[in-house]
């Protein structure tokens, strides 16, 4: 699936709750290791969601992400690809629920 189809959904999820694209970009950059300008390019250049999830720069902090997203406990997911998908979804969900990017990246109040 093209990253350009999935990422706008994550942005829209945050924006519906009064958050900004810049905040989504910040969290996505922090987790994937890609700078925001590269994320923007990947939205239009045909990069797949799988290619983004396979980032060699993925933050080790991703392993610390805990809690449920869509009824699934992130920390119990064994498949590395699905784990990364849920990690990104979880941090965007936390943003949409009102947590600051700083709090999310610091791992405070996670769960």
N, C-alpha and C positions, 0 to 999 in steps of 0.2 A: 504494500500500500504506500502511496506517495506521502512523504512527510508533509507536503503542502496541503494535503487533505486533513491530516490529523492535527497538526499544530494549531490551525485556526480554531479548532474546537476547544483546545485547552485555553487559548486566549479568550474565547467567548465565554467559557465557564467562569473565568476570573472576572471578566468585564461585567457580566450579569450581576456580580456582587460588589460592583464599584471599584474593582482593582484595575490596574493598568497593564497594557501589553509589556511595558518596560519591566514591570515586576515579574511577569511570566518569563521574559527574556533573561532576567537576572538569575532566576532560579534554574532555568533550563541550562544556562551557561555554567552555573556552579555545579550542576549535577553531571552534565555531559562533557564538560571541559571545552566545549566549542564557544568562541566569542560570539556575541550577539550578531555582529555583521555576517558571520558565517552561517548562523542559524537562519537569518533572513535570506541569504543566498540559497540555502538548502530547501527553502520553501518553494522556490521557483525553478530549480535546476534539475528536477527529477530524482533527487535523492530519496531513497525509500526510508520508511520509518525504521525498518530493520537495520539499515546502515547507520542511522543515528544512534540506535540502541547498542550497536556494536562498537561504539566509540572507544578507542584505546585510551582515552583520557578520562574515562568515567570516574567520578569522585569516589574515593574509598568511604566517604561519609554516607554513601548510598546504603551501605550495609547496616548502618545505624537506624535507618528508617523503619519505624514500627507502626502498627495500627492497621485498621481495616479500610479497604477501599472496595466498594461494590460487594461487600460481604466477604471479602477475602483478606485474611491476615497476611500482610506483605512479608513479614519475616518467615512465614512458612512456605513460601513459594520456592520450589527447588529449581525450576527451569530458569537459567540465567537471563534469557531474553524476556520472559514474562515478568520476572522479578524487576528488571529495569523498567519495563513498561509501567508496572504498578508503582514503582518508586517515583517516577516522574508524575504520574497521575496523583499520587498521595501528596506530594509537596504542593501541587497546584490546588488540590482540594483544601489543604491547610491554609493557603493564601486566600482562597475564596471564602473560607470560614472566618477570616479576619486576622489571622496571624501575620506579623510582619516578616518581610524577607529575612531580616537579621535574625529573628527568633527561629525561623525555620532552618536557616543555614547553621545556626549554633546548636540545633538539636534540642532546644528547650521546648517544653510543653508538647512533645511529640507523642502521638498515640491515639 
